[in-house]
Structure formats: C-alpha cells, structure tokens
Amino acid sequence: MASAQLPPLRAAQHPRGRDARACPAHRAWVRRHRCSVLGCLAGPIECAHVRRGTDGGQGLKPSDRYTISLCRDHHAEQHRIGEAGFEKRYDIDLMALAEAFARKSPHWRVLTKTGS
C-alpha cells in the first residue's frame, strides 16, 4: 500500500469566494501615518477598521478601505468604549477619516475595483 500524501493547499478563500476586500499595501500605507487622534504621538501604529456603516457584519471584518491609523492604546480604547463613544470623546468622524485615507491612498484604484 502506498503512503498517503496530502493534496496541495488551496489558496485561502473568503466565504463568498476570493477575498477582494483585503489590501495589505493599503494597510501598510495607513500604518505609516501617525495616530489619528489629534495631538497623539504614541506608537506603534495599528490599522483600525471602522465598523459602523461599512460592508462588515457580525463576525465579518469590514474591507480594508474602512481603515484609519490609531496607536495601540487608542485602537484598544476604540474597541473598549465603542465607535460612538470614541468619536464623541475625540471629536473624530471615523467614517469620514476612513474615506479620506482611502481616497488619498496610492492603492485607491485597488480599493475601488473590489466594489467594497
């Protein structure tokens, strides 16, 4: 009897097919900015997803076009107090900021081709 061999791995797939919602180059570009909280110079910077009003859902992270730069502490706070509380505390419109990041990204064409 021949030894069993595993078949080759398939490419990782999104539940709805190819994950066109991810853009690693855009996330890297976002992380090169300072924290989006005015006056914060802390780091390291993380790519934070905005969830309200996006293409995300329960258990589904929004596409990378809805990302902003936050330091680790502010990113954790965003999750802890919720987006509405975070926006109020820091006088930030998270969706407008994510849209500005996407619009100014050198990877904007990739982000808009996905239809996300």
DRENPA-3360 file (N, C-alpha, C; in nm, 2 decimals, always signed):
BEGIN
1 = MASAQLPP = +0.09/-0.12/+0.00/+0.00/+0.00/+0.00/+0.09/+0.12/+0.00 ~ +0.06/+0.22/-0.09/+0.14/+0.34/-0.10/+0.11/+0.43/+0.02 ~ +0.20/+0.51/+0.06/+0.18/+0.60/+0.17/+0.09/+0.72/+0.13 ~ +0.01/+0.76/+0.22/-0.09/+0.87/+0.19/-0.02/+1.00/+0.18 ~ -0.05/+1.07/+0.07/+0.00/+1.21/+0.05/-0.11/+1.31/+0.05 ~ -0.09/+1.41/+0.12/-0.19/+1.52/+0.13/-0.19/+1.59/-0.01 ~ -0.31/+1.64/-0.05/-0.31/+1.72/-0.18/-0.25/+1.86/-0.15 ~ -0.22/+1.93/-0.25/-0.16/+2.07/-0.23/-0.27/+2.16/-0.16;
9 = LRAAQHPR = -0.22/+2.25/-0.09/-0.30/+2.35/-0.02/-0.37/+2.44/-0.13 ~ -0.49/+2.48/-0.11/-0.56/+2.57/-0.19/-0.53/+2.71/-0.13 ~ -0.55/+2.81/-0.22/-0.54/+2.95/-0.17/-0.65/+2.97/-0.07 ~ -0.62/+3.05/+0.03/-0.72/+3.09/+0.13/-0.83/+3.16/+0.06 ~ -0.95/+3.13/+0.10/-1.07/+3.20/+0.04/-1.16/+3.26/+0.14 ~ -1.22/+3.37/+0.09/-1.32/+3.44/+0.17/-1.45/+3.35/+0.16 ~ -1.54/+3.35/+0.25/-1.66/+3.27/+0.24/-1.74/+3.30/+0.11 ~ -1.73/+3.42/+0.05/-1.80/+3.44/-0.07/-1.71/+3.43/-0.19;
17 = GRDARACP = -1.60/+3.36/-0.18/-1.50/+3.35/-0.29/-1.37/+3.42/-0.26 ~ -1.30/+3.47/-0.36/-1.18/+3.54/-0.34/-1.20/+3.66/-0.25 ~ -1.11/+3.68/-0.16/-1.12/+3.79/-0.06/-1.07/+3.92/-0.13 ~ -1.15/+3.99/-0.20/-1.11/+4.11/-0.27/-1.12/+4.23/-0.17 ~ -1.16/+4.20/-0.05/-1.18/+4.31/+0.05/-1.05/+4.34/+0.12 ~ -0.95/+4.27/+0.10/-0.82/+4.29/+0.17/-0.72/+4.36/+0.08 ~ -0.65/+4.45/+0.13/-0.55/+4.52/+0.05/-0.43/+4.55/+0.15 ~ -0.34/+4.45/+0.16/-0.22/+4.47/+0.25/-0.14/+4.59/+0.23;
25 = AHRAWVRR = -0.13/+4.63/+0.10/-0.05/+4.75/+0.07/-0.12/+4.88/+0.13 ~ -0.25/+4.88/+0.12/-0.32/+5.00/+0.18/-0.30/+5.00/+0.33 ~ -0.32/+4.88/+0.39/-0.30/+4.87/+0.54/-0.16/+4.92/+0.58 ~ -0.06/+4.88/+0.50/+0.08/+4.92/+0.54/+0.09/+5.07/+0.52 ~ +0.03/+5.13/+0.42/+0.03/+5.27/+0.39/-0.03/+5.35/+0.51 ~ -0.15/+5.30/+0.56/-0.22/+5.36/+0.67/-0.13/+5.36/+0.79 ~ -0.06/+5.25/+0.82/+0.02/+5.23/+0.94/+0.14/+5.33/+0.94 ~ +0.18/+5.38/+0.82/+0.29/+5.48/+0.81/+0.25/+5.61/+0.86;
33 = HRCSVLGC = +0.12/+5.64/+0.89/+0.08/+5.77/+0.94/+0.08/+5.77/+1.10 ~ +0.08/+5.89/+1.15/+0.07/+5.90/+1.30/-0.07/+5.86/+1.34 ~ -0.09/+5.85/+1.47/-0.22/+5.82/+1.53/-0.32/+5.93/+1.48 ~ -0.44/+5.89/+1.45/-0.55/+5.98/+1.40/-0.61/+6.07/+1.51 ~ -0.58/+6.04/+1.64/-0.63/+6.12/+1.75/-0.54/+6.24/+1.76 ~ -0.60/+6.36/+1.74/-0.53/+6.49/+1.73/-0.43/+6.50/+1.85 ~ -0.30/+6.53/+1.82/-0.20/+6.55/+1.92/-0.14/+6.43/+1.98 ~ -0.18/+6.31/+1.94/-0.12/+6.19/+1.99/+0.00/+6.15/+1.91;
41 = LAGPIECA = +0.11/+6.13/+1.98/+0.24/+6.10/+1.91/+0.28/+5.96/+1.95 ~ +0.20/+5.88/+2.01/+0.23/+5.75/+2.06/+0.24/+5.65/+1.94 ~ +0.30/+5.54/+1.97/+0.31/+5.43/+1.87/+0.31/+5.30/+1.95 ~ +0.32/+5.19/+1.89/+0.32/+5.17/+1.75/+0.18/+5.19/+1.69 ~ +0.18/+5.22/+1.56/+0.06/+5.25/+1.49/-0.01/+5.12/+1.44 ~ -0.14/+5.11/+1.45/-0.21/+4.99/+1.40/-0.31/+5.04/+1.30 ~ -0.35/+4.95/+1.22/-0.46/+4.98/+1.12/-0.59/+4.94/+1.18 ~ -0.67/+5.04/+1.21/-0.80/+5.01/+1.28/-0.92/+5.02/+1.18;
49 = HVRRGTDG = -1.00/+4.92/+1.19/-1.12/+4.91/+1.10/-1.23/+4.99/+1.16 ~ -1.30/+5.07/+1.08/-1.43/+5.13/+1.12/-1.54/+5.03/+1.09 ~ -1.63/+5.01/+1.18/-1.73/+4.91/+1.16/-1.87/+4.96/+1.13 ~ -1.90/+5.07/+1.19/-2.04/+5.12/+1.17/-2.06/+5.18/+1.03 ~ -2.16/+5.13/+0.96/-2.19/+5.18/+0.83/-2.10/+5.13/+0.72 ~ -2.04/+5.02/+0.74/-1.95/+4.97/+0.64/-2.00/+4.84/+0.58 ~ -1.91/+4.77/+0.51/-1.95/+4.64/+0.45/-1.92/+4.52/+0.54 ~ -1.89/+4.55/+0.67/-1.87/+4.44/+0.76/-2.00/+4.39/+0.82;
57 = GQGLKPSD = -1.99/+4.29/+0.90/-2.11/+4.24/+0.97/-2.07/+4.16/+1.09 ~ -2.17/+4.10/+1.15/-2.13/+4.02/+1.27/-2.04/+3.91/+1.23 ~ -1.92/+3.91/+1.29/-1.82/+3.81/+1.26/-1.75/+3.83/+1.13 ~ -1.77/+3.94/+1.06/-1.71/+3.97/+0.94/-1.64/+4.11/+0.94 ~ -1.51/+4.12/+0.94/-1.44/+4.24/+0.95/-1.47/+4.32/+0.82 ~ -1.48/+4.45/+0.83/-1.50/+4.54/+0.71/-1.38/+4.53/+0.62 ~ -1.40/+4.57/+0.49/-1.29/+4.57/+0.40/-1.19/+4.67/+0.44 ~ -1.07/+4.66/+0.39/-0.96/+4.74/+0.42/-0.98/+4.89/+0.38;
65 = RYTISLCR = -1.07/+4.92/+0.30/-1.09/+5.06/+0.26/-1.15/+5.14/+0.38 ~ -1.20/+5.07/+0.48/-1.25/+5.14/+0.60/-1.15/+5.13/+0.72 ~ -1.03/+5.18/+0.69/-0.93/+5.17/+0.80/-0.87/+5.31/+0.82 ~ -0.83/+5.33/+0.95/-0.76/+5.45/+0.99/-0.64/+5.41/+1.07 ~ -0.55/+5.51/+1.10/-0.43/+5.48/+1.18/-0.46/+5.52/+1.32 ~ -0.44/+5.43/+1.41/-0.45/+5.45/+1.56/-0.33/+5.39/+1.63 ~ -0.28/+5.46/+1.73/-0.18/+5.39/+1.81/-0.25/+5.27/+1.89 ~ -0.16/+5.19/+1.94/-0.22/+5.07/+2.00/-0.32/+5.10/+2.12;
73 = DHHAEQHR = -0.29/+5.20/+2.20/-0.37/+5.23/+2.31/-0.51/+5.29/+2.26 ~ -0.51/+5.38/+2.16/-0.63/+5.43/+2.11/-0.71/+5.33/+2.03 ~ -0.65/+5.23/+1.97/-0.72/+5.13/+1.90/-0.79/+5.04/+2.00 ~ -0.72/+5.01/+2.11/-0.79/+4.93/+2.21/-0.90/+5.00/+2.28 ~ -0.88/+5.13/+2.29/-0.99/+5.21/+2.35/-1.11/+5.22/+2.26 ~ -1.09/+5.23/+2.13/-1.19/+5.23/+2.03/-1.28/+5.11/+2.04 ~ -1.22/+4.99/+2.06/-1.29/+4.87/+2.08/-1.36/+4.87/+2.22 ~ -1.30/+4.91/+2.32/-1.35/+4.91/+2.45/-1.47/+5.00/+2.47;
81 = IGEAGFEK = -1.47/+5.12/+2.43/-1.58/+5.21/+2.45/-1.68/+5.22/+2.34 ~ -1.64/+5.16/+2.22/-1.73/+5.17/+2.11/-1.70/+5.29/+2.02 ~ -1.74/+5.28/+1.89/-1.71/+5.38/+1.80/-1.78/+5.51/+1.83 ~ -1.91/+5.51/+1.87/-1.98/+5.63/+1.90/-1.91/+5.71/+2.02 ~ -1.88/+5.64/+2.12/-1.81/+5.70/+2.23/-1.68/+5.75/+2.20 ~ -1.60/+5.68/+2.12/-1.47/+5.72/+2.07/-1.48/+5.85/+1.99 ~ -1.58/+5.85/+1.90/-1.59/+5.97/+1.81/-1.63/+6.09/+1.90 ~ -1.71/+6.08/+2.00/-1.75/+6.19/+2.08/-1.63/+6.23/+2.17;
89 = RYDIDLMA = -1.56/+6.14/+2.23/-1.45/+6.17/+2.32/-1.34/+6.25/+2.24 ~ -1.31/+6.21/+2.12/-1.20/+6.27/+2.05/-1.25/+6.37/+1.93 ~ -1.38/+6.39/+1.92/-1.43/+6.48/+1.82/-1.38/+6.43/+1.68 ~ -1.40/+6.31/+1.65/-1.35/+6.25/+1.52/-1.47/+6.18/+1.45 ~ -1.48/+6.20/+1.32/-1.57/+6.13/+1.24/-1.50/+6.02/+1.17 ~ -1.51/+5.90/+1.23/-1.43/+5.78/+1.19/-1.46/+5.75/+1.04 ~ -1.58/+5.75/+1.00/-1.61/+5.71/+0.86/-1.55/+5.82/+0.76 ~ -1.56/+5.94/+0.79/-1.51/+6.05/+0.71/-1.35/+6.03/+0.70;
97 = LAEAFARK = -1.29/+6.00/+0.81/-1.15/+5.98/+0.82/-1.11/+5.86/+0.73 ~ -1.18/+5.75/+0.75/-1.15/+5.63/+0.67/-1.17/+5.66/+0.52 ~ -1.27/+5.73/+0.48/-1.29/+5.77/+0.34/-1.18/+5.85/+0.29 ~ -1.13/+5.94/+0.38/-1.01/+6.03/+0.34/-0.89/+5.95/+0.32 ~ -0.86/+5.85/+0.41/-0.75/+5.76/+0.39/-0.76/+5.68/+0.26 ~ -0.88/+5.63/+0.23/-0.90/+5.55/+0.11/-0.88/+5.64/-0.02 ~ -0.93/+5.76/-0.01/-0.92/+5.85/-0.13/-0.78/+5.89/-0.16 ~ -0.70/+5.91/-0.05/-0.56/+5.96/-0.07/-0.46/+5.85/-0.08;
105 = SPHWRVLT = -0.50/+5.72/-0.06/-0.41/+5.61/-0.07/-0.36/+5.59/-0.21 ~ -0.23/+5.56/-0.22/-0.18/+5.52/-0.36/-0.24/+5.39/-0.41 ~ -0.32/+5.33/-0.33/-0.38/+5.20/-0.36/-0.53/+5.22/-0.38 ~ -0.58/+5.34/-0.40/-0.72/+5.37/-0.41/-0.78/+5.29/-0.53 ~ -0.71/+5.28/-0.64/-0.77/+5.20/-0.75/-0.80/+5.06/-0.71 ~ -0.71/+5.00/-0.64/-0.73/+4.86/-0.59/-0.85/+4.85/-0.50 ~ -0.86/+4.95/-0.42/-0.97/+4.95/-0.32/-1.11/+4.97/-0.39 ~ -1.11/+5.05/-0.50/-1.24/+5.08/-0.56/-1.28/+4.97/-0.66;
113 = KTGS = -1.18/+4.89/-0.72/-1.21/+4.78/-0.81/-1.28/+4.67/-0.74 ~ -1.27/+4.66/-0.61/-1.33/+4.55/-0.54/-1.48/+4.56/-0.53 ~ -1.53/+4.68/-0.55/-1.67/+4.70/-0.53/-1.71/+4.71/-0.38 ~ -1.61/+4.71/-0.29/-1.64/+4.72/-0.15/-1.67/+4.86/-0.11;
% end
